[in-house]
Structure formats: structure tokens, C-alpha cells
């Protein structure tokens, strides 16, 4: 898939991963929170956000392979 195919309308506003906050790690994977496969992303500001895997793979490919 092309990078443009991985992003959808509203992704930039909806997910914190697009802001300049460093990802510390991924805490788990789920299919029950969003209508697509998603991960619990842990940020340097001690917050956790559920983010679709398609976005994590695009924005933080090293984290997505941990």
C-alpha cells in the first residue's frame, strides 16, 4: 500500500502520534476497541492511546516491530 492509502480523513486530528510526542512503546494489540486492528501506544507524557496499526506502521515503524 502507498502511504496515502494508509491515512484516512481525520487521522491527523484524531491521533496523538501525529504530534511531536515521542512513543515509548506499545502495550498491547486489540481488535475490540476500533473496527480495525489497533495497538495501545504509550507516550513520553505518560498517556496511552489506541491507534490503528496502519498508522503506527507508518509513523513509527521501529516501534511496530517491537
mmCIF file of the N, C-alpha and C atoms, coordinates in Angstrom:
data_MODEL
# 
_entry.id   MODEL 
# 
loop_
_atom_site.group_PDB 
_atom_site.id 
_atom_site.type_symbol 
_atom_site.label_atom_id 
_atom_site.label_alt_id 
_atom_site.label_comp_id 
_atom_site.label_asym_id 
_atom_site.label_entity_id 
_atom_site.label_seq_id 
_atom_site.pdbx_PDB_ins_code 
_atom_site.Cartn_x 
_atom_site.Cartn_y 
_atom_site.Cartn_z 
_atom_site.occupancy 
_atom_site.B_iso_or_equiv 
_atom_site.pdbx_formal_charge 
_atom_site.auth_seq_id 
_atom_site.auth_comp_id 
_atom_site.auth_asym_id 
_atom_site.auth_atom_id 
_atom_site.pdbx_PDB_model_num 
ATOM 1   N N  . UNK A 1 1  ? 0.824   -1.197 0.000  1.00 0.00 ? 1  UNK A N  1 
ATOM 2   C CA . UNK A 1 1  ? 0.000   0.000  0.000  1.00 0.00 ? 1  UNK A CA 1 
ATOM 3   C C  . UNK A 1 1  ? 0.864   1.255  0.000  1.00 0.00 ? 1  UNK A C  1 
ATOM 4   N N  . UNK A 1 2  ? 0.391   2.268  -0.656 1.00 0.00 ? 2  UNK A N  1 
ATOM 5   C CA . UNK A 1 2  ? 1.045   3.571  -0.631 1.00 0.00 ? 2  UNK A CA 1 
ATOM 6   C C  . UNK A 1 2  ? 0.756   4.244  0.703  1.00 0.00 ? 2  UNK A C  1 
ATOM 7   N N  . UNK A 1 3  ? 1.650   5.139  1.133  1.00 0.00 ? 3  UNK A N  1 
ATOM 8   C CA . UNK A 1 3  ? 1.432   5.862  2.392  1.00 0.00 ? 3  UNK A CA 1 
ATOM 9   C C  . UNK A 1 3  ? 0.102   6.602  2.395  1.00 0.00 ? 3  UNK A C  1 
ATOM 10  N N  . UNK A 1 4  ? -0.263  7.179  1.269  1.00 0.00 ? 4  UNK A N  1 
ATOM 11  C CA . UNK A 1 4  ? -1.523  7.925  1.200  1.00 0.00 ? 4  UNK A CA 1 
ATOM 12  C C  . UNK A 1 4  ? -2.736  7.016  1.392  1.00 0.00 ? 4  UNK A C  1 
ATOM 13  N N  . UNK A 1 5  ? -2.593  5.735  1.073  1.00 0.00 ? 5  UNK A N  1 
ATOM 14  C CA . UNK A 1 5  ? -3.693  4.788  1.248  1.00 0.00 ? 5  UNK A CA 1 
ATOM 15  C C  . UNK A 1 5  ? -3.864  4.374  2.707  1.00 0.00 ? 5  UNK A C  1 
ATOM 16  N N  . UNK A 1 6  ? -2.829  4.554  3.513  1.00 0.00 ? 6  UNK A N  1 
ATOM 17  C CA . UNK A 1 6  ? -2.887  4.175  4.920  1.00 0.00 ? 6  UNK A CA 1 
ATOM 18  C C  . UNK A 1 6  ? -3.586  5.216  5.779  1.00 0.00 ? 6  UNK A C  1 
ATOM 19  N N  . UNK A 1 7  ? -3.641  6.449  5.294  1.00 0.00 ? 7  UNK A N  1 
ATOM 20  C CA . UNK A 1 7  ? -4.255  7.530  6.067  1.00 0.00 ? 7  UNK A CA 1 
ATOM 21  C C  . UNK A 1 7  ? -5.681  7.780  5.605  1.00 0.00 ? 7  UNK A C  1 
ATOM 22  N N  . UNK A 1 8  ? -6.517  8.155  6.564  1.00 0.00 ? 8  UNK A N  1 
ATOM 23  C CA . UNK A 1 8  ? -7.914  8.451  6.260  1.00 0.00 ? 8  UNK A CA 1 
ATOM 24  C C  . UNK A 1 8  ? -8.250  9.845  6.757  1.00 0.00 ? 8  UNK A C  1 
ATOM 25  N N  . UNK A 1 9  ? -9.364  10.387 6.293  1.00 0.00 ? 9  UNK A N  1 
ATOM 26  C CA . UNK A 1 9  ? -9.805  11.712 6.734  1.00 0.00 ? 9  UNK A CA 1 
ATOM 27  C C  . UNK A 1 9  ? -9.922  11.749 8.251  1.00 0.00 ? 9  UNK A C  1 
ATOM 28  N N  . UNK A 1 10 ? -9.359  12.774 8.848  1.00 0.00 ? 10 UNK A N  1 
ATOM 29  C CA . UNK A 1 10 ? -9.459  12.954 10.288 1.00 0.00 ? 10 UNK A CA 1 
ATOM 30  C C  . UNK A 1 10 ? -8.345  12.324 11.097 1.00 0.00 ? 10 UNK A C  1 
ATOM 31  N N  . UNK A 1 11 ? -7.497  11.489 10.480 1.00 0.00 ? 11 UNK A N  1 
ATOM 32  C CA . UNK A 1 11 ? -6.427  10.828 11.229 1.00 0.00 ? 11 UNK A CA 1 
ATOM 33  C C  . UNK A 1 11 ? -5.469  11.820 11.877 1.00 0.00 ? 11 UNK A C  1 
ATOM 34  N N  . UNK A 1 12 ? -5.102  12.889 11.151 1.00 0.00 ? 12 UNK A N  1 
ATOM 35  C CA . UNK A 1 12 ? -4.138  13.850 11.690 1.00 0.00 ? 12 UNK A CA 1 
ATOM 36  C C  . UNK A 1 12 ? -4.675  14.542 12.938 1.00 0.00 ? 12 UNK A C  1 
ATOM 37  N N  . UNK A 1 13 ? -5.969  14.822 12.965 1.00 0.00 ? 13 UNK A N  1 
ATOM 38  C CA . UNK A 1 13 ? -6.567  15.496 14.114 1.00 0.00 ? 13 UNK A CA 1 
ATOM 39  C C  . UNK A 1 13 ? -6.880  14.522 15.246 1.00 0.00 ? 13 UNK A C  1 
ATOM 40  N N  . UNK A 1 14 ? -7.160  13.300 14.905 1.00 0.00 ? 14 UNK A N  1 
ATOM 41  C CA . UNK A 1 14 ? -7.661  12.332 15.876 1.00 0.00 ? 14 UNK A CA 1 
ATOM 42  C C  . UNK A 1 14 ? -6.561  11.707 16.735 1.00 0.00 ? 14 UNK A C  1 
ATOM 43  N N  . UNK A 1 15 ? -5.405  11.429 16.162 1.00 0.00 ? 15 UNK A N  1 
ATOM 44  C CA . UNK A 1 15 ? -4.393  10.649 16.868 1.00 0.00 ? 15 UNK A CA 1 
ATOM 45  C C  . UNK A 1 15 ? -3.170  11.474 17.258 1.00 0.00 ? 15 UNK A C  1 
ATOM 46  N N  . UNK A 1 16 ? -2.745  11.269 18.484 1.00 0.00 ? 16 UNK A N  1 
ATOM 47  C CA . UNK A 1 16 ? -1.626  11.989 19.084 1.00 0.00 ? 16 UNK A CA 1 
ATOM 48  C C  . UNK A 1 16 ? -0.281  11.630 18.424 1.00 0.00 ? 16 UNK A C  1 
ATOM 49  N N  . UNK A 1 17 ? -0.226  10.501 17.770 1.00 0.00 ? 17 UNK A N  1 
ATOM 50  C CA . UNK A 1 17 ? 1.005   10.042 17.138 1.00 0.00 ? 17 UNK A CA 1 
ATOM 51  C C  . UNK A 1 17 ? 1.498   11.031 16.072 1.00 0.00 ? 17 UNK A C  1 
ATOM 52  N N  . UNK A 1 18 ? 0.612   11.885 15.564 1.00 0.00 ? 18 UNK A N  1 
ATOM 53  C CA . UNK A 1 18 ? 0.997   12.877 14.566 1.00 0.00 ? 18 UNK A CA 1 
ATOM 54  C C  . UNK A 1 18 ? 1.542   14.159 15.187 1.00 0.00 ? 18 UNK A C  1 
ATOM 55  N N  . UNK A 1 19 ? 1.475   14.263 16.505 1.00 0.00 ? 19 UNK A N  1 
ATOM 56  C CA . UNK A 1 19 ? 2.045   15.429 17.187 1.00 0.00 ? 19 UNK A CA 1 
ATOM 57  C C  . UNK A 1 19 ? 3.479   15.080 17.581 1.00 0.00 ? 19 UNK A C  1 
ATOM 58  N N  . UNK A 1 20 ? 4.254   16.033 17.998 1.00 0.00 ? 20 UNK A N  1 
ATOM 59  C CA . UNK A 1 20 ? 5.658   15.774 18.321 1.00 0.00 ? 20 UNK A CA 1 
ATOM 60  C C  . UNK A 1 20 ? 5.834   15.232 19.734 1.00 0.00 ? 20 UNK A C  1 
ATOM 61  N N  . UNK A 1 21 ? 5.164   14.135 20.025 1.00 0.00 ? 21 UNK A N  1 
ATOM 62  C CA . UNK A 1 21 ? 5.298   13.457 21.308 1.00 0.00 ? 21 UNK A CA 1 
ATOM 63  C C  . UNK A 1 21 ? 5.883   12.080 21.027 1.00 0.00 ? 21 UNK A C  1 
ATOM 64  N N  . UNK A 1 22 ? 6.975   11.762 21.681 1.00 0.00 ? 22 UNK A N  1 
ATOM 65  C CA . UNK A 1 22 ? 7.700   10.520 21.413 1.00 0.00 ? 22 UNK A CA 1 
ATOM 66  C C  . UNK A 1 22 ? 6.929   9.300  21.928 1.00 0.00 ? 22 UNK A C  1 
ATOM 67  N N  . UNK A 1 23 ? 6.947   8.247  21.144 1.00 0.00 ? 23 UNK A N  1 
ATOM 68  C CA . UNK A 1 23 ? 6.351   6.977  21.545 1.00 0.00 ? 23 UNK A CA 1 
ATOM 69  C C  . UNK A 1 23 ? 7.384   6.207  22.354 1.00 0.00 ? 23 UNK A C  1 
ATOM 70  N N  . UNK A 1 24 ? 6.986   5.775  23.547 1.00 0.00 ? 24 UNK A N  1 
ATOM 71  C CA . UNK A 1 24 ? 7.859   4.975  24.401 1.00 0.00 ? 24 UNK A CA 1 
ATOM 72  C C  . UNK A 1 24 ? 7.732   3.500  24.054 1.00 0.00 ? 24 UNK A C  1 
ATOM 73  N N  . UNK A 1 25 ? 6.520   3.052  23.797 1.00 0.00 ? 25 UNK A N  1 
ATOM 74  C CA . UNK A 1 25 ? 6.320   1.647  23.481 1.00 0.00 ? 25 UNK A CA 1 
ATOM 75  C C  . UNK A 1 25 ? 4.882   1.328  23.136 1.00 0.00 ? 25 UNK A C  1 
ATOM 76  N N  . UNK A 1 26 ? 4.680   0.070  22.824 1.00 0.00 ? 26 UNK A N  1 
ATOM 77  C CA . UNK A 1 26 ? 3.355   -0.452 22.523 1.00 0.00 ? 26 UNK A CA 1 
ATOM 78  C C  . UNK A 1 26 ? 2.998   -1.429 23.633 1.00 0.00 ? 26 UNK A C  1 
ATOM 79  N N  . UNK A 1 27 ? 1.846   -1.226 24.258 1.00 0.00 ? 27 UNK A N  1 
ATOM 80  C CA . UNK A 1 27 ? 1.458   -2.030 25.412 1.00 0.00 ? 27 UNK A CA 1 
ATOM 81  C C  . UNK A 1 27 ? 0.622   -3.255 25.057 1.00 0.00 ? 27 UNK A C  1 
ATOM 82  N N  . UNK A 1 28 ? 0.029   -3.271 23.896 1.00 0.00 ? 28 UNK A N  1 
ATOM 83  C CA . UNK A 1 28 ? -0.792  -4.412 23.504 1.00 0.00 ? 28 UNK A CA 1 
ATOM 84  C C  . UNK A 1 28 ? -1.486  -4.180 22.184 1.00 0.00 ? 28 UNK A C  1 
ATOM 85  N N  . UNK A 1 29 ? -2.125  -5.228 21.711 1.00 0.00 ? 29 UNK A N  1 
ATOM 86  C CA . UNK A 1 29 ? -2.837  -5.188 20.437 1.00 0.00 ? 29 UNK A CA 1 
ATOM 87  C C  . UNK A 1 29 ? -4.286  -5.588 20.693 1.00 0.00 ? 29 UNK A C  1 
ATOM 88  N N  . UNK A 1 30 ? -5.213  -4.957 19.992 1.00 0.00 ? 30 UNK A N  1 
ATOM 89  C CA . UNK A 1 30 ? -6.630  -5.264 20.188 1.00 0.00 ? 30 UNK A CA 1 
ATOM 90  C C  . UNK A 1 30 ? -7.406  -5.180 18.881 1.00 0.00 ? 30 UNK A C  1 
ATOM 91  N N  . UNK A 1 31 ? -8.460  -5.958 18.805 1.00 0.00 ? 31 UNK A N  1 
ATOM 92  C CA . UNK A 1 31 ? -9.410  -5.856 17.694 1.00 0.00 ? 31 UNK A CA 1 
ATOM 93  C C  . UNK A 1 31 ? -10.781 -5.449 18.212 1.00 0.00 ? 31 UNK A C  1 
ATOM 94  N N  . UNK A 1 32 ? -10.898 -5.217 19.522 1.00 0.00 ? 32 UNK A N  1 
ATOM 95  C CA . UNK A 1 32 ? -12.218 -4.972 20.101 1.00 0.00 ? 32 UNK A CA 1 
ATOM 96  C C  . UNK A 1 32 ? -12.529 -3.503 20.389 1.00 0.00 ? 32 UNK A C  1 
ATOM 97  N N  . UNK A 1 33 ? -11.560 -2.609 20.268 1.00 0.00 ? 33 UNK A N  1 
ATOM 98  C CA . UNK A 1 33 ? -11.787 -1.197 20.581 1.00 0.00 ? 33 UNK A CA 1 
ATOM 99  C C  . UNK A 1 33 ? -12.167 -0.402 19.336 1.00 0.00 ? 33 UNK A C  1 
ATOM 100 N N  . UNK A 1 34 ? -11.486 -0.644 18.251 1.00 0.00 ? 34 UNK A N  1 
ATOM 101 C CA . UNK A 1 34 ? -11.753 0.028  16.973 1.00 0.00 ? 34 UNK A CA 1 
ATOM 102 C C  . UNK A 1 34 ? -12.242 -1.007 15.965 1.00 0.00 ? 34 UNK A C  1 
ATOM 103 N N  . UNK A 1 35 ? -12.822 -0.574 14.865 1.00 0.00 ? 35 UNK A N  1 
ATOM 104 C CA . UNK A 1 35 ? -13.271 -1.533 13.852 1.00 0.00 ? 35 UNK A CA 1 
ATOM 105 C C  . UNK A 1 35 ? -12.120 -2.110 13.015 1.00 0.00 ? 35 UNK A C  1 
ATOM 106 N N  . UNK A 1 36 ? -10.893 -1.844 13.421 1.00 0.00 ? 36 UNK A N  1 
ATOM 107 C CA . UNK A 1 36 ? -9.714  -2.385 12.744 1.00 0.00 ? 36 UNK A CA 1 
ATOM 108 C C  . UNK A 1 36 ? -8.674  -2.736 13.803 1.00 0.00 ? 36 UNK A C  1 
ATOM 109 N N  . UNK A 1 37 ? -7.665  -3.487 13.424 1.00 0.00 ? 37 UNK A N  1 
ATOM 110 C CA . UNK A 1 37 ? -6.612  -3.873 14.352 1.00 0.00 ? 37 UNK A CA 1 
ATOM 111 C C  . UNK A 1 37 ? -5.907  -2.626 14.874 1.00 0.00 ? 37 UNK A C  1 
ATOM 112 N N  . UNK A 1 38 ? -5.706  -2.553 16.177 1.00 0.00 ? 38 UNK A N  1 
ATOM 113 C CA . UNK A 1 38 ? -5.127  -1.357 16.792 1.00 0.00 ? 38 UNK A CA 1 
ATOM 114 C C  . UNK A 1 38 ? -4.168  -1.746 17.910 1.00 0.00 ? 38 UNK A C  1 
ATOM 115 N N  . UNK A 1 39 ? -3.323  -0.795 18.292 1.00 0.00 ? 39 UNK A N  1 
ATOM 116 C CA . UNK A 1 39 ? -2.381  -1.011 19.391 1.00 0.00 ? 39 UNK A CA 1 
ATOM 117 C C  . UNK A 1 39 ? -2.560  0.067  20.449 1.00 0.00 ? 39 UNK A C  1 
ATOM 118 N N  . UNK A 1 40 ? -2.208  -0.285 21.673 1.00 0.00 ? 40 UNK A N  1 
ATOM 119 C CA . UNK A 1 40 ? -2.179  0.683  22.764 1.00 0.00 ? 40 UNK A CA 1 
ATOM 120 C C  . UNK A 1 40 ? -0.791  1.314  22.750 1.00 0.00 ? 40 UNK A C  1 
ATOM 121 N N  . UNK A 1 41 ? -0.717  2.587  22.408 1.00 0.00 ? 41 UNK A N  1 
ATOM 122 C CA . UNK A 1 41 ? 0.560   3.298  22.294 1.00 0.00 ? 41 UNK A CA 1 
ATOM 123 C C  . UNK A 1 41 ? 0.805   4.082  23.582 1.00 0.00 ? 41 UNK A C  1 
ATOM 124 N N  . UNK A 1 42 ? 1.993   3.910  24.157 1.00 0.00 ? 42 UNK A N  1 
ATOM 125 C CA . UNK A 1 42 ? 2.390   4.607  25.380 1.00 0.00 ? 42 UNK A CA 1 
ATOM 126 C C  . UNK A 1 42 ? 3.356   5.729  24.994 1.00 0.00 ? 42 UNK A C  1 
ATOM 127 N N  . UNK A 1 43 ? 3.007   6.967  25.380 1.00 0.00 ? 43 UNK A N  1 
ATOM 128 C CA . UNK A 1 43 ? 3.784   8.147  25.007 1.00 0.00 ? 43 UNK A CA 1 
ATOM 129 C C  . UNK A 1 43 ? 4.656   8.638  26.158 1.00 0.00 ? 43 UNK A C  1 
ATOM 130 N N  . UNK A 1 44 ? 5.632   9.476  25.820 1.00 0.00 ? 44 UNK A N  1 
ATOM 131 C CA . UNK A 1 44 ? 6.557   10.024 26.811 1.00 0.00 ? 44 UNK A CA 1 
ATOM 132 C C  . UNK A 1 44 ? 5.872   10.904 27.853 1.00 0.00 ? 44 UNK A C  1 
ATOM 133 N N  . UNK A 1 45 ? 4.669   11.383 27.578 1.00 0.00 ? 45 UNK A N  1 
ATOM 134 C CA . UNK A 1 45 ? 3.944   12.198 28.559 1.00 0.00 ? 45 UNK A CA 1 
ATOM 135 C C  . UNK A 1 45 ? 3.054   11.335 29.463 1.00 0.00 ? 45 UNK A C  1 
ATOM 136 N N  . UNK A 1 46 ? 3.344   10.034 29.514 1.00 0.00 ? 46 UNK A N  1 
ATOM 137 C CA . UNK A 1 46 ? 2.640   9.063  30.365 1.00 0.00 ? 46 UNK A CA 1 
ATOM 138 C C  . UNK A 1 46 ? 1.170   8.882  30.003 1.00 0.00 ? 46 UNK A C  1 
ATOM 139 N N  . UNK A 1 47 ? 0.823   9.068  28.745 1.00 0.00 ? 47 UNK A N  1 
ATOM 140 C CA . UNK A 1 47 ? -0.537  8.811  28.286 1.00 0.00 ? 47 UNK A CA 1 
ATOM 141 C C  . UNK A 1 47 ? -0.543  7.595  27.369 1.00 0.00 ? 47 UNK A C  1 
ATOM 142 N N  . UNK A 1 48 ? -1.707  6.989  27.252 1.00 0.00 ? 48 UNK A N  1 
ATOM 143 C CA . UNK A 1 48 ? -1.890  5.825  26.386 1.00 0.00 ? 48 UNK A CA 1 
ATOM 144 C C  . UNK A 1 48 ? -3.030  6.137  25.424 1.00 0.00 ? 48 UNK A C  1 
ATOM 145 N N  . UNK A 1 49 ? -2.855  5.734  24.182 1.00 0.00 ? 49 UNK A N  1 
ATOM 146 C CA . UNK A 1 49 ? -3.867  5.978  23.157 1.00 0.00 ? 49 UNK A CA 1 
ATOM 147 C C  . UNK A 1 49 ? -4.002  4.728  22.290 1.00 0.00 ? 49 UNK A C  1 
ATOM 148 N N  . UNK A 1 50 ? -5.207  4.414  21.896 1.00 0.00 ? 50 UNK A N  1 
ATOM 149 C CA . UNK A 1 50 ? -5.449  3.312  20.971 1.00 0.00 ? 50 UNK A CA 1 
ATOM 150 C C  . UNK A 1 50 ? -5.334  3.867  19.555 1.00 0.00 ? 50 UNK A C  1 
ATOM 151 N N  . UNK A 1 51 ? -4.390  3.308  18.782 1.00 0.00 ? 51 UNK A N  1 
ATOM 152 C CA . UNK A 1 51 ? -4.095  3.806  17.441 1.00 0.00 ? 51 UNK A CA 1 
ATOM 153 C C  . UNK A 1 51 ? -4.145  2.633  16.457 1.00 0.00 ? 51 UNK A C  1 
ATOM 154 N N  . UNK A 1 52 ? -4.774  2.809  15.307 1.00 0.00 ? 52 UNK A N  1 
ATOM 155 C CA . UNK A 1 52 ? -4.776  1.741  14.304 1.00 0.00 ? 52 UNK A CA 1 
ATOM 156 C C  . UNK A 1 52 ? -3.345  1.343  13.918 1.00 0.00 ? 52 UNK A C  1 
ATOM 157 N N  . UNK A 1 53 ? -3.130  0.054  13.709 1.00 0.00 ? 53 UNK A N  1 
ATOM 158 C CA . UNK A 1 53 ? -1.793  -0.422 13.357 1.00 0.00 ? 53 UNK A CA 1 
ATOM 159 C C  . UNK A 1 53 ? -1.296  0.183  12.051 1.00 0.00 ? 53 UNK A C  1 
ATOM 160 N N  . UNK A 1 54 ? -2.202  0.497  11.130 1.00 0.00 ? 54 UNK A N  1 
ATOM 161 C CA . UNK A 1 54 ? -1.786  1.096  9.855  1.00 0.00 ? 54 UNK A CA 1 
ATOM 162 C C  . UNK A 1 54 ? -1.078  2.423  10.082 1.00 0.00 ? 54 UNK A C  1 
ATOM 163 N N  . UNK A 1 55 ? -1.482  3.161  11.118 1.00 0.00 ? 55 UNK A N  1 
ATOM 164 C CA . UNK A 1 55 ? -0.864  4.452  11.421 1.00 0.00 ? 55 UNK A CA 1 
ATOM 165 C C  . UNK A 1 55 ? 0.452   4.259  12.160 1.00 0.00 ? 55 UNK A C  1 
ATOM 166 N N  . UNK A 1 56 ? 0.489   3.336  13.102 1.00 0.00 ? 56 UNK A N  1 
ATOM 167 C CA . UNK A 1 56 ? 1.728   3.080  13.843 1.00 0.00 ? 56 UNK A CA 1 
ATOM 168 C C  . UNK A 1 56 ? 2.809   2.587  12.885 1.00 0.00 ? 56 UNK A C  1 
ATOM 169 N N  . UNK A 1 57 ? 2.453   1.726  11.954 1.00 0.00 ? 57 UNK A N  1 
ATOM 170 C CA . UNK A 1 57 ? 3.422   1.230  10.977 1.00 0.00 ? 57 UNK A CA 1 
ATOM 171 C C  . UNK A 1 57 ? 3.965   2.349  10.099 1.00 0.00 ? 57 UNK A C  1 
ATOM 172 N N  . UNK A 1 58 ? 3.147   3.342  9.833  1.00 0.00 ? 58 UNK A N  1 
ATOM 173 C CA . UNK A 1 58 ? 3.553   4.477  9.007  1.00 0.00 ? 58 UNK A CA 1 
ATOM 174 C C  . UNK A 1 58 ? 4.392   5.486  9.787  1.00 0.00 ? 58 UNK A C  1 
ATOM 175 N N  . UNK A 1 59 ? 3.948   5.841  10.994 1.00 0.00 ? 59 UNK A N  1 
ATOM 176 C CA . UNK A 1 59 ? 4.594   6.899  11.777 1.00 0.00 ? 59 UNK A CA 1 
ATOM 177 C C  . UNK A 1 59 ? 5.752   6.402  12.629 1.00 0.00 ? 59 UNK A C  1 
ATOM 178 N N  . UNK A 1 60 ? 5.709   5.167  13.081 1.00 0.00 ? 60 UNK A N  1 
ATOM 179 C CA . UNK A 1 60 ? 6.739   4.651  13.980 1.00 0.00 ? 60 UNK A CA 1 
ATOM 180 C C  . UNK A 1 60 ? 7.052   3.199  13.629 1.00 0.00 ? 60 UNK A C  1 
ATOM 181 N N  . UNK A 1 61 ? 7.635   2.948  12.457 1.00 0.00 ? 61 UNK A N  1 
ATOM 182 C CA . UNK A 1 61 ? 7.848   1.562  12.021 1.00 0.00 ? 61 UNK A CA 1 
ATOM 183 C C  . UNK A 1 61 ? 8.740   0.746  12.946 1.00 0.00 ? 61 UNK A C  1 
ATOM 184 N N  . UNK A 1 62 ? 9.680   1.386  13.622 1.00 0.00 ? 62 UNK A N  1 
ATOM 185 C CA . UNK A 1 62 ? 10.547  0.648  14.543 1.00 0.00 ? 62 UNK A CA 1 
ATOM 186 C C  . UNK A 1 62 ? 9.741   0.149  15.731 1.00 0.00 ? 62 UNK A C  1 
ATOM 187 N N  . UNK A 1 63 ? 8.859   0.973  16.257 1.00 0.00 ? 63 UNK A N  1 
ATOM 188 C CA . UNK A 1 63 ? 8.018   0.579  17.385 1.00 0.00 ? 63 UNK A CA 1 
ATOM 189 C C  . UNK A 1 63 ? 7.090   -0.550 16.981 1.00 0.00 ? 63 UNK A C  1 
ATOM 190 N N  . UNK A 1 64 ? 6.575   -0.522 15.766 1.00 0.00 ? 64 UNK A N  1 
ATOM 191 C CA . UNK A 1 64 ? 5.604   -1.530 15.348 1.00 0.00 ? 64 UNK A CA 1 
ATOM 192 C C  . UNK A 1 64 ? 6.223   -2.920 15.219 1.00 0.00 ? 64 UNK A C  1 
ATOM 193 N N  . UNK A 1 65 ? 7.549   -3.014 15.190 1.00 0.00 ? 65 UNK A N  1 
ATOM 194 C CA . UNK A 1 65 ? 8.207   -4.313 15.089 1.00 0.00 ? 65 UNK A CA 1 
ATOM 195 C C  . UNK A 1 65 ? 8.724   -4.818 16.424 1.00 0.00 ? 65 UNK A C  1 
ATOM 196 N N  . UNK A 1 66 ? 8.501   -4.086 17.487 1.00 0.00 ? 66 UNK A N  1 
ATOM 197 C CA . UNK A 1 66 ? 8.995   -4.488 18.809 1.00 0.00 ? 66 UNK A CA 1 
ATOM 198 C C  . UNK A 1 66 ? 8.085   -5.532 19.392 1.00 0.00 ? 66 UNK A C  1 
# 
